[in-house]
């Protein structure tokens, strides 16, 4: 591990911020994160899945990053001087800054962070080349305006924003050999409405499968829903708010997909199982590649 990554992993940003005058105002999620305040400055500090400490400012601006960013933004020091300051904390007298077991922050949800990411790090697009490579025609993608995003980083992932009853709450990420969900988020539903009047609702386990189903039924104007996995009670509540249209359950052709379809059939008498006729899911059917 190089020195900078060592600083990010071994120096507790919570305890360093406390030394700099910040106080903890909130600790939630069984110790998964801490909100800290100094004057009008409020930050949230957590550890990512790789064990690095990170923070972001509640004001939604660019004040976010690692302990190195935290020090530089508050002191104006060069990277070399930041190294010297942090190096002095990693010697034998550093025990007061060692990360503690209760400060392993995972499964953290912060709506403001999600909204910031979707606003600043995602470009809304009409079509995405990865979706086209999966056999989804550009005309079908364009049928659902403001429903598909592209990450602004070097990976350019396809992004499918999720909502719950409080607004934006997460996003599916998809790319070649990669499936993920944005940090600090949770599942809601990805909801894509056609520009024309809808004929039915298609509910799938992923946005890719929902779009694939739409591609195989181009004459239908479908409201598309992705659950990003199995259905939860909160997602059932969200589905109940949609128009009272026929519901096509387009989950995978496996045991988990069948269980999800059974739940939806129990909750909605208008739900009808549409099992993929070839392959495991509707994208397999679309591409003819089991």
Order of alpha helices (4+ residues) and beta strands (2+ residues): alpha-alpha-beta-beta-beta-beta-beta-alpha-alpha-alpha-beta-alpha-alpha-beta-beta-beta-beta-beta-beta-alpha-beta-alpha-beta-alpha-beta-alpha
